[in-house]
């Protein structure tokens, strides 16, 4: 009898222990793991860069990236910016520069001023171009352990990669992917329409830079845009982005359309009225256009609008509503209506 009582008591105790254990197992969760204080990204130069996971103080020496930071809603993290940012048509209209220090440019950075701002990160241009940051400045940043990210938008694909990279840096990867998707959608509409233009009906076009005889060669974003828009670029045999050519060669190419960089100091009328250009079809037909400032930056997310504008200058009869496309894009990413030229 006594044995049976003991066994019963043991059984009750075991049931109680099991019940309590089950309760704690159902409610217990492991302690939260602390988030890493840094992340590692790969920049456009192929460098692995370790940066703080949370950014509060950033210097941006590329106006296009500064614009992207604004679109991400992270403008308040910017403490220093390129002097060219104030000429960016979107930033000059929307961003508050009162708490942001101008620190030179990518090619001529004010190194002392940048270091004095004690930034957690510097974003600037890589490569070996006139706009790139000198190695001496980069070394100065390394000497004081300030990480920097190098970007280089040598093509549309580079631009997409840069947008995704900045999405990771500022923890807006979904928004960055949305931007890339919308840009590609707009550009692909142009490419599809251009694909139906017969080869014999395709126009010849040149993109003219700071001087009329400096043209886009067979590389760079402007080359990509021209190809997408179904134009033949007579200078595509040159492998460089920018090529100086004699005027006689341009005359022999006889382009049907001329597109002038928005920051060029000359206007379409200067070429139309120049006797040396009179034998060119684009001059005869007055199909010489200067890119509107608001869509002029080929390294900005607005380049997709430049793609549509260019296509309609090449082929005016094509059915695309530039105004509607531009307005939708501006409303979605800048929160305002498109106010530029059509």
C-alpha positions as CSV (number, residue, x, y, z in Angstrom):
1,X,0.0,0.0,0.0
2,X,2.8,2.4,1.0
3,X,4.6,1.6,-2.2
4,X,1.5,2.4,-4.2
5,X,1.2,5.8,-2.5
6,X,4.8,6.6,-3.2
7,X,4.4,5.7,-6.8
8,X,1.4,7.9,-7.1
9,X,3.2,10.9,-5.6
10,X,6.1,10.4,-7.9
11,X,3.7,10.3,-10.9
12,X,2.1,13.5,-9.8
13,X,5.4,15.2,-9.4
14,X,6.6,14.1,-12.8
15,X,3.4,15.3,-14.4
16,X,3.8,18.7,-12.7
17,X,7.5,19.0,-13.8
18,X,6.5,18.0,-17.4
19,X,3.7,20.6,-17.4
20,X,5.9,23.4,-16.1
21,X,8.7,22.4,-18.5
22,X,6.4,22.4,-21.5
23,X,5.1,25.9,-20.5
24,X,8.6,27.4,-20.3
25,X,9.6,25.7,-23.6
26,X,6.6,27.2,-25.3
27,X,7.3,30.7,-24.0
28,X,11.1,30.8,-24.1
29,X,12.9,32.4,-26.9
30,X,16.7,32.7,-27.3
31,X,18.1,36.1,-26.3
32,X,18.4,38.5,-29.3
33,X,21.7,38.5,-31.0
34,X,23.3,41.9,-31.3
35,X,23.4,43.3,-34.8
36,X,26.8,43.8,-36.4
37,X,28.0,47.3,-36.2
38,X,29.5,47.2,-39.7
39,X,28.6,45.8,-43.1
40,X,30.9,45.0,-46.0
41,X,30.1,46.1,-49.6
42,X,31.9,45.8,-52.9
43,X,32.3,49.1,-54.8
44,X,32.5,49.7,-58.5
45,X,36.3,49.4,-58.4
46,X,35.9,45.8,-57.0
47,X,37.1,46.8,-53.6
48,X,35.6,45.3,-50.4
49,X,34.8,48.2,-48.1
50,X,33.7,47.8,-44.5
51,X,31.4,50.6,-43.4
52,X,29.3,51.4,-40.3
53,X,25.9,49.7,-40.5
54,X,24.2,52.9,-39.3
55,X,25.3,56.0,-41.1
56,X,24.9,59.5,-39.6
57,X,27.7,61.4,-41.2
58,X,28.4,60.9,-45.0
59,X,30.3,63.0,-47.5
60,X,29.1,62.7,-51.1
61,X,31.3,63.9,-53.9
62,X,29.0,62.8,-56.7
63,X,25.9,64.9,-57.2
64,X,24.0,62.0,-58.7
65,X,24.6,59.9,-55.6
66,X,23.6,62.9,-53.4
67,X,20.3,62.9,-55.4
68,X,19.8,59.2,-54.8
69,X,20.4,59.7,-51.1
70,X,17.7,62.3,-51.2
71,X,15.3,59.9,-52.9
72,X,16.1,57.3,-50.2
73,X,15.0,59.9,-47.6
74,X,18.5,59.9,-46.1
75,X,19.5,63.5,-46.9
76,X,20.0,64.3,-43.2
77,X,22.9,61.9,-43.1
78,X,24.9,64.1,-45.6
79,X,27.3,66.5,-43.8
80,X,29.5,67.3,-46.8
81,X,28.7,67.5,-50.5
82,X,30.3,68.3,-53.9
83,X,30.0,71.9,-55.0
84,X,28.2,70.6,-58.1
85,X,25.2,69.4,-56.1
86,X,23.7,72.9,-56.0
87,X,23.5,72.7,-59.8
88,X,21.6,69.4,-59.8
89,X,18.1,70.4,-61.0
90,X,16.4,68.2,-58.5
91,X,18.5,68.9,-55.4
92,X,18.6,72.6,-56.1
93,X,14.8,72.6,-56.1
94,X,14.1,70.2,-53.2
95,X,17.0,69.7,-50.9
96,X,17.9,71.8,-47.8
97,X,21.6,72.7,-48.0
98,X,21.7,74.8,-44.8
99,X,23.3,72.1,-42.7
100,X,25.5,70.6,-45.5
101,X,29.0,71.9,-46.1
102,X,30.4,72.3,-49.6
103,X,33.7,70.4,-49.8
104,X,35.1,71.0,-53.3
105,X,34.5,68.4,-55.9
106,X,35.4,64.8,-56.6
107,X,38.4,65.8,-58.7
108,X,39.5,68.6,-56.4
109,X,38.3,67.7,-52.9
110,X,38.9,69.9,-49.9
111,X,40.7,67.1,-48.1
112,X,41.2,69.0,-44.8
113,X,37.6,70.2,-44.7
114,X,36.3,66.6,-45.4
115,X,38.5,65.1,-42.6
116,X,37.4,67.9,-40.2
117,X,33.8,66.8,-40.7
118,X,34.7,63.4,-39.3
119,X,32.6,61.4,-41.8
120,X,31.9,57.8,-41.4
121,X,31.9,57.3,-45.2
122,X,33.0,59.2,-48.3
123,X,31.4,58.4,-51.7
124,X,33.2,59.5,-54.8
125,X,34.2,58.8,-58.4
126,X,36.8,56.1,-59.2
127,X,38.6,55.6,-62.4
128,X,41.2,57.6,-64.1
129,X,39.2,60.4,-65.7
130,X,39.2,64.1,-65.2
131,X,36.4,63.9,-62.7
132,X,37.9,61.1,-60.6
133,X,39.3,61.6,-57.1
134,X,43.1,61.8,-57.1
135,X,45.0,58.9,-55.5
136,X,46.6,61.5,-53.1
137,X,43.3,62.4,-51.6
138,X,42.2,58.8,-51.3
139,X,45.5,58.0,-49.5
140,X,44.8,60.9,-47.1
141,X,41.4,59.4,-46.3
142,X,43.0,56.0,-45.7
143,X,45.6,57.6,-43.4
144,X,42.9,58.7,-41.0
145,X,40.8,55.5,-41.4
146,X,37.9,57.0,-43.2
147,X,36.3,54.4,-45.6
148,X,35.4,55.5,-49.1
149,X,33.3,54.0,-51.8
150,X,34.3,54.4,-55.5
151,X,31.6,54.6,-58.1
152,X,32.0,54.6,-61.9
153,X,29.1,54.8,-64.2
154,X,30.6,53.7,-67.5
155,X,27.4,52.2,-68.8
156,X,23.8,51.8,-67.9
157,X,24.6,48.5,-66.2
158,X,27.2,50.3,-64.0
159,X,24.5,52.8,-63.1
160,X,22.1,50.0,-62.1
161,X,24.8,48.3,-60.0
162,X,25.6,51.7,-58.3
163,X,21.9,52.2,-57.4
164,X,21.7,48.7,-55.9
165,X,25.0,49.3,-54.0
166,X,23.7,52.6,-52.5
167,X,20.5,50.8,-51.6
168,X,22.6,48.3,-49.5
169,X,24.7,51.1,-48.0
170,X,21.7,53.1,-46.8
171,X,19.4,50.1,-46.1
172,X,16.9,50.8,-48.9
173,X,17.5,47.8,-51.0
174,X,13.8,47.4,-51.9
175,X,13.5,51.0,-53.0
176,X,16.7,50.7,-55.0
177,X,15.4,47.7,-56.8
178,X,12.1,49.5,-57.6
179,X,14.1,52.3,-59.1
180,X,16.1,50.0,-61.3
181,X,13.0,48.1,-62.3
182,X,11.2,51.3,-63.4
183,X,14.2,52.6,-65.2
184,X,14.7,49.4,-67.1
185,X,11.0,49.2,-67.9
186,X,11.0,52.7,-69.5
187,X,14.2,52.0,-71.4
188,X,13.0,48.6,-72.6
189,X,9.9,50.3,-74.0
190,X,12.2,52.4,-76.1
191,X,14.3,49.4,-77.1
192,X,11.3,47.4,-78.1
193,X,9.9,50.2,-80.3
194,X,13.3,50.8,-81.9
195,X,13.7,47.1,-82.7
196,X,10.9,47.4,-85.2
197,X,12.5,50.2,-87.2
198,X,14.0,48.8,-90.4
199,X,17.7,49.1,-90.8
200,X,17.4,51.2,-93.9
201,X,15.2,53.7,-92.0
202,X,17.5,54.2,-89.0
203,X,18.9,57.6,-88.6
204,X,22.6,58.6,-88.1
205,X,23.2,60.6,-84.9
206,X,26.0,62.2,-83.0
207,X,26.1,63.3,-79.4
208,X,28.3,66.5,-79.1
209,X,30.1,67.4,-75.9
210,X,31.8,70.6,-74.6
211,X,32.8,71.5,-78.2
212,X,31.0,70.4,-81.4
213,X,33.9,68.2,-82.5
214,X,34.1,66.2,-79.3
215,X,31.6,63.3,-79.7
216,X,30.5,60.2,-78.0
217,X,32.4,57.1,-79.2
218,X,31.6,53.5,-78.8
219,X,31.4,53.5,-75.0
220,X,29.6,55.1,-72.1
221,X,26.0,55.8,-71.2
222,X,25.3,58.1,-74.1
223,X,26.4,55.5,-76.5
224,X,24.1,53.0,-74.8
225,X,21.2,55.4,-75.1
226,X,21.8,56.0,-78.8
227,X,21.9,52.3,-79.5
228,X,18.8,51.7,-77.5
229,X,17.0,54.4,-79.4
230,X,17.7,52.8,-82.7
231,X,20.3,55.3,-84.0
232,X,23.5,54.6,-85.9
233,X,26.5,56.4,-84.2
234,X,29.1,56.9,-86.9
235,X,31.7,57.4,-84.2
236,X,31.1,54.0,-82.6
237,X,34.3,52.5,-84.1
238,X,36.2,54.6,-81.5
239,X,36.4,52.7,-78.2
240,X,36.6,55.8,-76.0
241,X,33.7,57.5,-74.3
242,X,34.8,60.9,-75.6
243,X,36.5,61.4,-79.0
244,X,37.9,64.5,-80.6
245,X,37.4,64.4,-84.4
246,X,38.0,66.8,-87.2
247,X,35.0,68.7,-88.5
248,X,35.7,67.2,-92.0
249,X,35.0,63.8,-90.6
250,X,31.7,64.9,-89.1
251,X,30.7,66.4,-92.5
252,X,31.6,63.1,-94.2
253,X,29.5,61.1,-91.7
254,X,26.6,63.4,-92.5
255,X,24.5,62.8,-89.4
256,X,20.7,63.2,-89.5
257,X,20.4,64.4,-85.9
258,X,22.8,66.2,-83.6
259,X,22.3,66.1,-79.8
260,X,24.2,68.7,-77.8
261,X,25.2,68.2,-74.1
262,X,23.2,70.5,-71.9
263,X,26.2,72.1,-70.3
264,X,27.9,73.0,-73.6
265,X,28.5,76.7,-74.1
266,X,27.0,76.7,-77.6
267,X,23.5,76.4,-78.9
268,X,21.9,74.6,-81.9
269,X,21.6,78.0,-83.7
270,X,25.4,78.4,-83.5
271,X,25.8,75.2,-85.6
272,X,22.9,75.9,-87.8
273,X,24.3,79.3,-88.7
274,X,27.9,78.1,-89.1
275,X,28.9,77.9,-92.8
276,X,31.2,75.0,-92.1
277,X,28.3,72.8,-91.0
278,X,25.9,73.5,-93.9
279,X,26.3,70.3,-95.8
280,X,25.1,68.1,-92.9
281,X,21.6,66.8,-93.0
282,X,20.9,67.7,-89.4
283,X,21.7,71.3,-90.2
284,X,19.6,71.4,-93.4
285,X,16.6,69.8,-91.5
286,X,17.2,71.8,-88.3
287,X,17.3,68.6,-86.3
288,X,19.8,69.9,-83.8
289,X,18.7,69.6,-80.2
290,X,20.2,70.6,-76.8
291,X,19.3,68.3,-73.9
292,X,17.1,69.9,-71.3
293,X,18.9,70.5,-68.0
294,X,16.3,68.6,-66.0
295,X,17.1,65.3,-67.7
296,X,20.7,66.0,-68.8
297,X,22.6,63.9,-66.2
298,X,23.4,60.6,-67.7
299,X,24.4,59.2,-64.3
300,X,21.2,60.1,-62.6
301,X,18.1,57.9,-62.3
302,X,16.5,60.5,-64.6
303,X,18.5,59.1,-67.4
304,X,15.6,56.9,-68.3
305,X,13.6,60.0,-69.2
306,X,16.5,61.2,-71.4
307,X,16.2,57.9,-73.2
308,X,12.6,58.6,-74.1
309,X,13.3,62.2,-75.0
310,X,16.2,61.2,-77.3
311,X,14.2,58.5,-79.0
312,X,11.4,60.9,-79.9
313,X,14.0,63.4,-81.3
314,X,15.3,60.6,-83.5
315,X,11.9,59.3,-84.5
316,X,9.2,62.0,-83.8
317,X,6.4,59.8,-85.2
318,X,6.8,57.2,-82.6
319,X,4.0,56.8,-80.1
320,X,5.3,57.5,-76.6
321,X,3.9,60.1,-74.2
322,X,7.0,61.7,-72.8
323,X,5.1,64.2,-70.6
324,X,3.1,61.4,-68.9
325,X,6.1,59.1,-68.4
326,X,8.2,62.0,-67.0
327,X,5.5,63.2,-64.7
328,X,4.8,59.7,-63.3
329,X,8.4,59.1,-62.6
330,X,8.9,62.5,-60.9
331,X,5.8,62.0,-58.8
332,X,6.8,58.6,-57.7
333,X,10.4,59.3,-56.7
334,X,10.6,63.1,-56.1
335,X,7.0,63.7,-54.9
336,X,6.5,66.6,-57.4
337,X,5.2,67.1,-60.9
338,X,7.7,67.2,-63.8
339,X,8.4,70.8,-64.6
340,X,10.9,70.5,-67.4
341,X,10.8,71.0,-71.1
342,X,9.1,68.6,-73.4
